[in-house]
């Protein structure tokens, strides 16, 4: 699978290509379509599995449409 099949914006796909980010991880392939459909998503996956991009790419995709709105809440654990 490629990021093209996840229906991200063309500018974001181009950026992924430039940084040699070609293939989504399993967690990204599962989460990105739901996030793009504005569904709530909770991910529990091991370190290095691509969780940050699974949330970050759809956020950037949406932000590019209206860079002045607030549309996400990010919760991260801390010690």
GULUMMAR-786077 format. One record per residue (C-alpha): residue number from 1; x, y, z; chain. Coordinates in pm, 1 decimal. Example, Ala and Ser with C-alpha at 12.3 -4.5 7.8 and 13.67 -1.06 7.14 Angstrom:
residues 2
seq; px; py; pz; mol
1; 1230.0; -450.0; 780.0; A
2; 1367.0; -106.0; 714.0; A
//
This chain:
residues 79
seq; px; py; pz; mol
1; 0.0; 0.0; 0.0; A
2; 109.8; 357.1; -57.4; A
3; 6.7; 687.0; 98.6; A
4; -175.7; 766.3; -229.8; A
5; -447.8; 518.2; -134.5; A
6; -509.0; 697.9; 197.0; A
7; -655.5; 1004.5; 20.6; A
8; -421.8; 1265.5; 165.9; A
9; -382.9; 1605.9; -2.6; A
10; -155.0; 1619.5; -305.0; A
11; 85.3; 1861.5; -132.2; A
12; 115.3; 1621.4; 162.5; A
13; 174.1; 1322.8; -66.0; A
14; 442.0; 1523.4; -246.4; A
15; 606.2; 1611.8; 83.8; A
16; 604.1; 1248.0; 195.9; A
17; 764.7; 1152.1; -135.2; A
18; 1037.2; 1416.7; -94.3; A
19; 1132.2; 1287.7; 249.9; A
20; 1122.9; 928.9; 120.5; A
21; 820.6; 835.7; 328.5; A
22; 664.3; 591.5; 79.5; A
23; 472.8; 319.9; 259.8; A
24; 241.9; 362.1; 559.5; A
25; 294.5; 135.2; 855.3; A
26; 12.0; -96.7; 959.7; A
27; -110.3; 144.7; 1227.0; A
28; -107.5; 434.9; 979.2; A
29; -299.4; 235.6; 717.7; A
30; -560.9; 149.8; 981.0; A
31; -590.9; 489.2; 1150.8; A
32; -551.5; 753.2; 878.1; A
33; -873.1; 674.1; 685.0; A
34; -1081.2; 692.7; 1004.3; A
35; -917.1; 1015.9; 1114.9; A
36; -975.5; 1169.7; 771.2; A
37; -1343.3; 1080.6; 814.1; A
38; -1333.6; 1279.5; 1141.0; A
39; -1386.6; 976.9; 1360.9; A
40; -1235.0; 960.2; 1707.4; A
41; -938.1; 725.6; 1716.6; A
42; -737.4; 582.2; 2005.1; A
43; -415.4; 401.1; 1922.3; A
44; -217.3; 164.4; 2139.8; A
45; 92.9; 47.1; 1958.5; A
46; 459.6; -11.8; 2023.4; A
47; 724.5; 257.6; 2000.7; A
48; 841.3; 313.7; 1644.8; A
49; 519.8; 189.0; 1485.5; A
50; 428.6; 524.4; 1328.1; A
51; 169.4; 654.9; 1573.9; A
52; 284.7; 1016.4; 1550.0; A
53; 248.8; 1025.4; 1171.6; A
54; -82.3; 836.1; 1197.4; A
55; -222.1; 1138.6; 1379.4; A
56; 4.4; 1409.1; 1236.7; A
57; -54.1; 1352.7; 866.0; A
58; -435.1; 1382.0; 885.4; A
59; -398.9; 1686.6; 1112.2; A
60; -171.5; 1857.7; 859.3; A
61; -409.0; 1753.7; 582.0; A
62; -698.9; 1927.7; 756.8; A
63; -495.5; 2226.0; 877.2; A
64; -403.3; 2312.9; 519.7; A
65; -772.5; 2369.0; 443.1; A
66; -822.8; 2624.9; 721.9; A
67; -500.4; 2711.9; 906.3; A
68; -682.6; 2936.9; 1155.6; A
69; -927.3; 2693.1; 1309.5; A
70; -890.5; 2461.9; 1608.7; A
71; -988.7; 2106.2; 1529.8; A
72; -780.5; 1864.9; 1736.1; A
73; -701.7; 1780.8; 2093.4; A
74; -378.5; 1590.8; 2149.9; A
75; -337.1; 1405.5; 2476.8; A
76; 7.4; 1269.6; 2560.3; A
77; 116.3; 1099.1; 2881.3; A
78; 399.6; 1244.3; 3084.1; A
79; 587.2; 1128.3; 3389.4; A
//
